[in-house]
Amino acid sequence: MDLLTMAIKNEIREQYKSVRKFSMAIGIPQSTIVSALHNGIGGTSYDTVLKICRKLSINMYDYSPLYNTNYHGMSIMAAYSQLDEKGRYVIDTLLDIELKRCKGTNYEEDIKKAVEAVKE
């Protein structure tokens, strides 16, 4: 999947939770958006891509999200969006622990809580 299609797919999930809701918000038929995501955005008209990218705040120069990321970051976001609630909780907790470790603050109690939560 190309980076633009992946970026659009991720932003729709993050901002609208479903293609249907995004379709209604932007005024583009759901079938058009589903087709573009399935076949790759490259075959979609420029006007439609422009409208989608503007609505989702995706950078039109390099088709990346406006926040700074790279391909590895995009693949992590794509994987994260496929996790269930428990999986997202585990990743969020681990990220918080790592940030505390990097800042030099105490994180050992957080590790104990995270291990207990995973066991449940």
C-alpha positions in Angstrom: 0.0 0.0 0.0 1.4 3.4 -0.9 2.1 6.1 1.8 -0.7 8.4 0.7 -3.4 5.6 0.8 -2.0 4.5 4.2 -2.0 8.0 5.6 -5.6 8.6 4.4 -6.7 5.3 5.8 -5.1 6.0 9.2 -6.5 9.5 9.4 -10.0 8.4 8.6 -9.8 5.8 11.4 -8.3 8.3 13.9 -10.6 11.3 13.1 -13.8 9.7 11.9 -13.7 6.0 13.1 -15.4 4.8 9.8 -15.4 5.5 6.1 -19.1 6.1 6.3 -18.8 8.9 8.8 -16.0 10.5 6.8 -18.0 10.2 3.6 -20.9 12.0 5.1 -18.6 14.7 6.6 -16.8 15.4 3.3 -19.7 14.9 0.8 -18.0 12.3 -1.3 -19.8 9.0 -2.0 -18.7 6.2 0.3 -18.2 3.9 -2.7 -15.7 6.4 -4.1 -13.7 6.5 -0.9 -13.8 2.7 -0.4 -12.6 2.1 -4.0 -9.8 4.6 -3.6 -8.6 2.9 -0.3 -8.9 -0.6 -1.8 -7.2 0.2 -5.2 -4.8 2.8 -4.0 -5.5 6.5 -4.1 -3.4 6.9 -7.3 -6.3 6.2 -9.6 -8.6 8.8 -7.9 -9.2 12.2 -9.5 -6.9 15.0 -8.3 -9.8 17.1 -7.1 -11.1 14.2 -4.9 -7.6 13.5 -3.5 -7.1 17.2 -2.8 -10.5 17.4 -1.0 -9.7 14.3 1.1 -6.3 15.5 2.1 -7.5 18.9 3.1 -10.3 17.5 5.2 -7.8 15.1 6.9 -5.0 17.7 7.2 -2.6 15.6 5.2 0.3 17.5 3.6 -0.1 17.8 -0.1 3.6 18.2 -0.9 4.7 14.7 0.2 1.4 13.2 1.2 2.5 12.7 4.8 0.4 13.7 7.8 1.0 17.3 8.8 2.7 15.9 12.0 6.3 14.7 11.4 6.6 11.0 10.8 8.3 8.5 8.5 7.3 5.2 6.9 8.2 3.3 10.1 6.0 5.6 12.1 3.2 5.1 9.6 3.4 1.3 9.8 3.3 1.6 13.6 0.2 3.7 13.4 -1.4 1.3 11.0 -0.7 -1.6 13.4 -1.9 0.3 16.4 -5.2 1.1 14.7 -5.8 -2.7 14.3 -5.4 -3.4 18.0 -8.3 -4.0 20.4 -8.8 -2.0 23.5 -6.5 -4.1 25.6 -3.8 -4.0 23.0 -4.0 -0.2 22.8 -3.9 0.0 26.6 -0.7 -2.1 26.7 1.0 0.0 24.1 0.0 3.3 25.7 1.2 2.1 29.1 4.5 0.9 27.7 5.0 4.2 25.9 4.3 6.1 29.1 6.8 3.9 31.0 9.5 4.5 28.3 8.9 8.3 28.4 9.4 8.3 32.2 12.5 6.1 31.8 14.0 8.6 29.3 13.2 11.5 31.5 14.9 9.8 34.5 11.7 9.6 36.6 10.6 6.6 38.6 8.7 4.1 36.5 9.0 0.8 38.4 5.6 0.9 40.0 4.1 1.5 36.5 5.8 -1.6 35.3 4.2 -3.7 38.1 0.7 -2.3 37.2 1.2 -2.9 33.5 2.2 -6.6 34.1 -0.9 -7.1 36.3 -3.1 -5.5 33.6 -1.7 -7.8 30.9 -2.3 -10.9 33.0 -6.0 -10.1 33.4 
